[in-house]
Amino acid sequence: MKNNYLDLTIGITKKIGDFSDPDEIETKELIEYNVQITENYEDDRFHVVVYEVYSDQSLDHYCTLGFPNEKQVYNFLKVLKFQNE
């Protein structure tokens, strides 16, 4: 079975504090989400992986979800975009 793949970006702006190292207290800016959607992958009709992209170009895994149809993927993308506006 062929896997179709889509890679898209949702732009946002959000300040994030990174306090994991007490000697280096800085904030980095979450500038967008990178969303990868693969069709028919790992038993999901639509397999969605979301990464947060920061101003320093670092990536952090945000979530991985499976959806049975395009409508649910679309609704998830709307929520992802609007929760950060």
N, C-alpha and C positions, 0 to 999 in steps of 0.2 A: 504494500500500500504506500502510495506516495505521500510525503509530508510537505504541505505548503507552509511557508514561513513568511512572517511579516515583522518588520522591525520599525517601530515608530517612536516619536518623541513627543511628550506633552510638556510644554514650557510652564514653569511656575517660578515664583520667587518666595523664599522663606528662609529666615535666619535660623541656623542650627548651632547650638553650642557644643563644642567638643571638649569635654572635661575629663577624658580618660587618663590624661597625663597631667598631674597637678603643676608641673613645671612649665607646661605649654598650654595656657588657657587662651584659646582663640575661638572665634566663631567662623564658621564657613557657611556659605550661602547655598541652600538647595535651589538649584536653578531649573531643573527639569527632571522628569521621569523618563527613563528609557524602557519601552514596553516591547517585549518580544512575544509574538503569537505564532504558535505552530499548530497546524491542523493535524488531527489524528496522531497524537503523540502521547506516550505513557498512559494509554487507556482513556485519554480525554479527547473529546471531539475537537475542542479548542483548548490548548495548553498555554497559559499566560504567565510570563515571568516579568516582574517589574523590578527595576533598579532605580535608586535615587542617584542623580548626577549632581555633584557639588561644584562650586566655583573653582576649587583647586583641581578639578577634573577627576576626583576620586569617585568610585562607584561603591554603593552599598546595596546589597540585596534587600528589597522591600517585602516582596511576597511572591508566591507561586500558587496559582489557582487553576482549576480545570472547570470548563463550562460546556454544557451540552449543545448550546446553539449561539448564533450570532447576536441575537437580541440581548442575551445575558452578558456577553462580552461588551457590547455597546453600552449597556447600563453600568457595568463596572467602570468603564473608561470615563463615563460622565461623572460618576461619583468621585473617582480619583482626581479628576480635574477640578471639580467644583468644591471639594473639601479643602482645597488649598488656595482658594481665591479669597 
